Amino acid sequence: MGRGHSAAIEGWAMTDYLGWVGNVLLLTGAYFIGYRHRHAFLLIILGEAIWCVPSFMTERYDMLFICIFAMGMAMRNWWMWGLDSSELSV
């Protein structure tokens, strides 16, 4: 097999492994949110950031937008969970 085929396989493998790592972080973060651990949002932020790489590499800009939006929501939630209830405006 030629050099082009090898490069295509290596590119696919990196995208595939990044997806798995991102999914593990996202699921672990979701698990710890159930136990009300604030650091779970940091795992979700990292998982979404990892998913941004294969989204960009495969030119899936719709998925990239969703990943960036989900990272923003996780950052907001991490910030809000750190505030005292007296600081929150209802």
Secondary structure, DSSP 4 states (H G I P E B T S, - for coil): --HHHHHHHHHHHHHHHHHHHHHHHHHHHHHHHHTT-TTHHHHHHHHHHHHHHHHHHTT-HHHHHHHHHHHHHHHHHHHHHHS-GGG---
